[in-house]
Amino acid sequence: MALVSRPAAAGRAAAVGLAAAAGLLGFYLGTLTLAQGWEHAVRQLLQEDRWYIAAIVVGFGLQVGLFSHLRRRHGRAPRAGVAASTGASGTAMVACCAHHLTDVLPLLGASAAAVFLSEYRTQLLWLGIAANAAGTAYLLRLLLRHRRPGDGRPQPP
Protein backbone atom coordinates (compact mmCIF):
# COMPACT_ATOMS: atom_id res chain seq x y z
CA MET A 1 0.00 0.00 0.00
CA ALA A 2 1.47 3.33 -1.04
CA LEU A 3 1.68 6.10 1.48
CA VAL A 4 -0.52 9.08 0.74
CA SER A 5 0.45 12.53 1.93
CA ARG A 6 -1.61 14.02 4.72
CA PRO A 7 -2.94 16.90 2.58
CA ALA A 8 -4.04 14.43 -0.11
CA ALA A 9 -5.77 12.21 2.47
CA ALA A 10 -7.48 15.22 4.03
CA GLY A 11 -8.53 16.38 0.56
CA ARG A 12 -10.08 13.00 -0.17
CA ALA A 13 -11.98 13.05 3.12
CA ALA A 14 -13.18 16.58 2.36
CA ALA A 15 -14.34 15.50 -1.10
CA VAL A 16 -16.25 12.56 0.40
CA GLY A 17 -17.85 14.89 2.96
CA LEU A 18 -18.84 17.41 0.28
CA ALA A 19 -20.34 14.64 -1.86
CA ALA A 20 -22.33 13.37 1.14
CA ALA A 21 -23.58 16.88 1.93
CA ALA A 22 -24.60 17.38 -1.70
CA GLY A 23 -26.36 14.01 -1.65
CA LEU A 24 -28.33 14.91 1.48
CA LEU A 25 -29.27 18.28 -0.01
CA GLY A 26 -30.41 16.49 -3.17
CA PHE A 27 -32.45 14.07 -1.06
CA TYR A 28 -34.09 17.00 0.75
CA LEU A 29 -34.92 18.83 -2.48
CA GLY A 30 -36.11 15.62 -4.14
CA THR A 31 -38.39 14.75 -1.23
CA LEU A 32 -39.91 18.22 -1.17
CA THR A 33 -40.26 18.33 -4.94
CA LEU A 34 -42.13 15.03 -4.96
CA ALA A 35 -44.33 16.07 -2.06
CA GLN A 36 -45.13 19.68 -2.97
CA GLY A 37 -43.36 20.76 -6.17
CA TRP A 38 -40.07 22.38 -7.14
CA GLU A 39 -41.12 25.97 -6.33
CA HIS A 40 -42.07 24.98 -2.80
CA ALA A 41 -38.82 23.04 -2.37
CA VAL A 42 -36.72 26.03 -3.40
CA ARG A 43 -38.78 28.41 -1.22
CA GLN A 44 -38.35 26.12 1.80
CA LEU A 45 -34.63 25.81 1.21
CA LEU A 46 -33.87 29.46 0.53
CA GLN A 47 -36.31 31.16 2.88
CA GLU A 48 -38.05 29.20 5.57
CA ASP A 49 -35.67 26.40 6.61
CA ARG A 50 -32.34 27.65 5.29
CA TRP A 51 -30.50 27.82 8.62
CA TYR A 52 -31.79 24.47 9.86
CA ILE A 53 -31.05 22.69 6.59
CA ALA A 54 -27.64 24.35 6.27
CA ALA A 55 -26.69 23.18 9.77
CA ILE A 56 -27.91 19.64 9.14
CA VAL A 57 -26.28 19.34 5.71
CA VAL A 58 -22.95 20.79 6.89
CA GLY A 59 -22.98 18.58 10.00
CA PHE A 60 -23.75 15.50 7.94
CA GLY A 61 -20.98 16.26 5.45
CA LEU A 62 -18.54 16.91 8.28
CA GLN A 63 -19.41 13.61 9.94
CA VAL A 64 -19.01 11.64 6.73
CA GLY A 65 -15.71 13.39 5.99
CA LEU A 66 -14.37 12.67 9.49
CA PHE A 67 -15.49 9.08 9.30
CA SER A 68 -13.86 8.69 5.88
CA HIS A 69 -10.64 10.17 7.24
CA LEU A 70 -10.67 7.85 10.25
CA ARG A 71 -11.37 4.83 8.09
CA ARG A 72 -8.65 5.67 5.55
CA ARG A 73 -6.16 6.41 8.27
CA HIS A 74 -6.72 3.34 10.42
CA GLY A 75 -7.95 0.80 7.90
CA ARG A 76 -11.28 0.69 9.65
CA ALA A 77 -12.94 2.99 12.10
CA PRO A 78 -14.04 1.64 15.46
CA ARG A 79 -17.56 0.20 15.37
CA ALA A 80 -18.81 2.61 18.01
CA GLY A 81 -17.77 5.46 15.72
CA VAL A 82 -19.80 3.95 12.91
CA ALA A 83 -22.82 3.62 15.18
CA ALA A 84 -22.51 7.19 16.47
CA SER A 85 -22.08 8.65 13.01
CA THR A 86 -24.87 6.60 11.46
CA GLY A 87 -27.27 7.27 14.31
CA ALA A 88 -26.65 10.99 14.37
CA SER A 89 -26.85 11.32 10.61
CA GLY A 90 -29.96 9.17 10.43
CA THR A 91 -31.66 11.24 13.09
CA ALA A 92 -30.72 14.44 11.29
CA MET A 93 -32.07 13.14 7.98
CA VAL A 94 -35.36 12.11 9.58
CA ALA A 95 -35.68 15.46 11.35
CA CYS A 96 -34.79 17.23 8.13
CA CYS A 97 -37.61 15.76 6.07
CA ALA A 98 -40.08 14.17 8.49
CA HIS A 99 -42.29 17.20 8.85
CA HIS A 100 -42.94 17.13 5.10
CA LEU A 101 -44.68 13.78 5.49
CA THR A 102 -47.60 15.61 7.05
CA ASP A 103 -49.22 15.95 3.61
CA VAL A 104 -49.19 12.21 2.95
CA LEU A 105 -49.74 10.67 6.39
CA PRO A 106 -53.47 11.51 6.68
CA LEU A 107 -54.04 9.65 3.42
CA LEU A 108 -52.33 6.63 4.94
CA GLY A 109 -54.49 6.77 8.07
CA ALA A 110 -51.72 8.22 10.23
CA SER A 111 -53.31 11.54 11.13
CA ALA A 112 -51.89 11.50 14.66
CA ALA A 113 -48.36 11.14 13.30
CA ALA A 114 -49.03 13.98 10.86
CA VAL A 115 -50.20 16.25 13.68
CA PHE A 116 -47.18 15.30 15.82
CA LEU A 117 -44.67 15.95 13.01
CA SER A 118 -46.31 19.23 12.09
CA GLU A 119 -46.58 20.40 15.70
CA TYR A 120 -42.98 19.54 16.63
CA ARG A 121 -41.29 20.40 13.33
CA THR A 122 -38.84 22.93 14.81
CA GLN A 123 -37.96 20.66 17.71
CA LEU A 124 -37.28 17.79 15.28
CA LEU A 125 -34.97 20.01 13.25
CA TRP A 126 -33.11 21.04 16.41
CA LEU A 127 -32.89 17.38 17.41
CA GLY A 128 -31.25 16.63 14.07
CA ILE A 129 -28.75 19.45 14.57
CA ALA A 130 -27.97 18.26 18.12
CA ALA A 131 -27.54 14.67 16.92
CA ASN A 132 -25.14 15.84 14.21
CA ALA A 133 -23.17 17.87 16.75
CA ALA A 134 -22.93 14.86 19.08
CA GLY A 135 -21.83 12.53 16.27
CA THR A 136 -19.25 15.04 15.03
CA ALA A 137 -17.87 15.58 18.54
CA TYR A 138 -17.56 11.83 19.03
CA LEU A 139 -15.73 11.34 15.73
CA LEU A 140 -13.39 14.25 16.51
CA ARG A 141 -12.66 12.65 19.88
CA LEU A 142 -11.85 9.35 18.16
CA LEU A 143 -9.63 11.13 15.67
CA LEU A 144 -7.71 12.88 18.44
CA ARG A 145 -7.42 9.68 20.47
CA HIS A 146 -6.06 7.68 17.56
CA ARG A 147 -3.49 10.17 16.32
CA ARG A 148 -0.32 8.71 14.89
CA PRO A 149 3.10 9.50 16.33
CA GLY A 150 4.49 12.60 14.68
CA ASP A 151 1.06 14.20 14.19
CA GLY A 152 1.99 17.14 16.35
CA ARG A 153 1.14 15.68 19.74
CA PRO A 154 4.06 15.64 22.21
CA GLN A 155 5.38 12.14 22.71
CA PRO A 156 6.44 10.88 26.16
CA PRO A 157 10.21 10.53 26.65
C-alpha positions as CSV (number, residue, x, y, z in Angstrom):
1,M,0.0,0.0,0.0
2,A,1.5,3.3,-1.0
3,L,1.7,6.1,1.5
4,V,-0.5,9.1,0.7
5,S,0.5,12.5,1.9
6,R,-1.6,14.0,4.7
7,P,-2.9,16.9,2.6
8,A,-4.0,14.4,-0.1
9,A,-5.8,12.2,2.5
10,A,-7.5,15.2,4.0
11,G,-8.5,16.4,0.6
12,R,-10.1,13.0,-0.2
13,A,-12.0,13.0,3.1
14,A,-13.2,16.6,2.4
15,A,-14.3,15.5,-1.1
16,V,-16.2,12.6,0.4
17,G,-17.8,14.9,3.0
18,L,-18.8,17.4,0.3
19,A,-20.3,14.6,-1.9
20,A,-22.3,13.4,1.1
21,A,-23.6,16.9,1.9
22,A,-24.6,17.4,-1.7
23,G,-26.4,14.0,-1.6
24,L,-28.3,14.9,1.5
25,L,-29.3,18.3,0.0
26,G,-30.4,16.5,-3.2
27,F,-32.5,14.1,-1.1
28,Y,-34.1,17.0,0.7
29,L,-34.9,18.8,-2.5
30,G,-36.1,15.6,-4.1
31,T,-38.4,14.8,-1.2
32,L,-39.9,18.2,-1.2
33,T,-40.3,18.3,-4.9
34,L,-42.1,15.0,-5.0
35,A,-44.3,16.1,-2.1
36,Q,-45.1,19.7,-3.0
37,G,-43.4,20.8,-6.2
38,W,-40.1,22.4,-7.1
39,E,-41.1,26.0,-6.3
40,H,-42.1,25.0,-2.8
41,A,-38.8,23.0,-2.4
42,V,-36.7,26.0,-3.4
43,R,-38.8,28.4,-1.2
44,Q,-38.4,26.1,1.8
45,L,-34.6,25.8,1.2
46,L,-33.9,29.5,0.5
47,Q,-36.3,31.2,2.9
48,E,-38.0,29.2,5.6
49,D,-35.7,26.4,6.6
50,R,-32.3,27.6,5.3
51,W,-30.5,27.8,8.6
52,Y,-31.8,24.5,9.9
53,I,-31.1,22.7,6.6
54,A,-27.6,24.4,6.3
55,A,-26.7,23.2,9.8
56,I,-27.9,19.6,9.1
57,V,-26.3,19.3,5.7
58,V,-23.0,20.8,6.9
59,G,-23.0,18.6,10.0
60,F,-23.8,15.5,7.9
61,G,-21.0,16.3,5.4
62,L,-18.5,16.9,8.3
63,Q,-19.4,13.6,9.9
64,V,-19.0,11.6,6.7
65,G,-15.7,13.4,6.0
66,L,-14.4,12.7,9.5
67,F,-15.5,9.1,9.3
68,S,-13.9,8.7,5.9
69,H,-10.6,10.2,7.2
70,L,-10.7,7.8,10.3
71,R,-11.4,4.8,8.1
72,R,-8.6,5.7,5.6
73,R,-6.2,6.4,8.3
74,H,-6.7,3.3,10.4
75,G,-8.0,0.8,7.9
76,R,-11.3,0.7,9.7
77,A,-12.9,3.0,12.1
78,P,-14.0,1.6,15.5
79,R,-17.6,0.2,15.4
80,A,-18.8,2.6,18.0
81,G,-17.8,5.5,15.7
82,V,-19.8,4.0,12.9
83,A,-22.8,3.6,15.2
84,A,-22.5,7.2,16.5
85,S,-22.1,8.7,13.0
86,T,-24.9,6.6,11.5
87,G,-27.3,7.3,14.3
88,A,-26.6,11.0,14.4
89,S,-26.9,11.3,10.6
90,G,-30.0,9.2,10.4
91,T,-31.7,11.2,13.1
92,A,-30.7,14.4,11.3
93,M,-32.1,13.1,8.0
94,V,-35.4,12.1,9.6
95,A,-35.7,15.5,11.3
96,C,-34.8,17.2,8.1
97,C,-37.6,15.8,6.1
98,A,-40.1,14.2,8.5
99,H,-42.3,17.2,8.9
100,H,-42.9,17.1,5.1
101,L,-44.7,13.8,5.5
102,T,-47.6,15.6,7.1
103,D,-49.2,15.9,3.6
104,V,-49.2,12.2,2.9
105,L,-49.7,10.7,6.4
106,P,-53.5,11.5,6.7
107,L,-54.0,9.7,3.4
108,L,-52.3,6.6,4.9
109,G,-54.5,6.8,8.1
110,A,-51.7,8.2,10.2
111,S,-53.3,11.5,11.1
112,A,-51.9,11.5,14.7
113,A,-48.4,11.1,13.3
114,A,-49.0,14.0,10.9
115,V,-50.2,16.2,13.7
116,F,-47.2,15.3,15.8
117,L,-44.7,16.0,13.0
118,S,-46.3,19.2,12.1
119,E,-46.6,20.4,15.7
120,Y,-43.0,19.5,16.6
121,R,-41.3,20.4,13.3
122,T,-38.8,22.9,14.8
123,Q,-38.0,20.7,17.7
124,L,-37.3,17.8,15.3
125,L,-35.0,20.0,13.2
126,W,-33.1,21.0,16.4
127,L,-32.9,17.4,17.4
128,G,-31.2,16.6,14.1
129,I,-28.7,19.5,14.6
130,A,-28.0,18.3,18.1
131,A,-27.5,14.7,16.9
132,N,-25.1,15.8,14.2
133,A,-23.2,17.9,16.8
134,A,-22.9,14.9,19.1
135,G,-21.8,12.5,16.3
136,T,-19.3,15.0,15.0
137,A,-17.9,15.6,18.5
138,Y,-17.6,11.8,19.0
139,L,-15.7,11.3,15.7
140,L,-13.4,14.2,16.5
141,R,-12.7,12.7,19.9
142,L,-11.8,9.4,18.2
143,L,-9.6,11.1,15.7
144,L,-7.7,12.9,18.4
145,R,-7.4,9.7,20.5
146,H,-6.1,7.7,17.6
147,R,-3.5,10.2,16.3
148,R,-0.3,8.7,14.9
149,P,3.1,9.5,16.3
150,G,4.5,12.6,14.7
151,D,1.1,14.2,14.2
152,G,2.0,17.1,16.3
153,R,1.1,15.7,19.7
154,P,4.1,15.6,22.2
155,Q,5.4,12.1,22.7
156,P,6.4,10.9,26.2
157,P,10.2,10.5,26.6
